[in-house]
Amino acid sequence: MPESTVSDRAELGELFLRAAKRVRRGMADRLAPLGLTPAQARALRVIGRWDEAPRMAELAERLKIVPRSATTLVDALEADGLVRREPDPDNRRATRVVLTGDGRAALARMHEAHVRGVEDLFAALSPDQRETLRDLLAAIDAD
């Protein structure tokens, strides 16, 4: 197998970045009709994955943001009726973030929009190409 040149590696990096930007733009476009920003959608997904409602500090840590930013995100989600704050029964100084019924419905709509977006994004690839891309991305992710 021929060794790649610096130019080849630079092009690969550029193509990867352009694809990532396309994914982010597409995600933002699919979330806009749902009234969500990408950050709000990410917070909802993270909250929805927890078995028990997370504390605000846990949410900030999982999102890799400062607690003040988590508060701003939760404020917006709460204003839209997607989450509610509840006192933590085990720690009276802590607050847990609980998905509401509307929040669970928003997660379902987000999932549907994500599936449509993925189908659109990879429509130009054959099934074999999709499998190869999946394997390559999994190999990169394993590092």
Secondary structure by P-SEA (a helix, b strand, c coil): cccccaaaaaaaaaaaaaaaaaaaaaaaaaaccccccaaaaaaaaaaaaccccccaaaaaaaacccaaaaaaaaaaaaaaccbbbbcccccccbbbbbbcaaaaaaaaaaaaaaaaaaaaaaccccaaaaaaaaaaaaaaaac
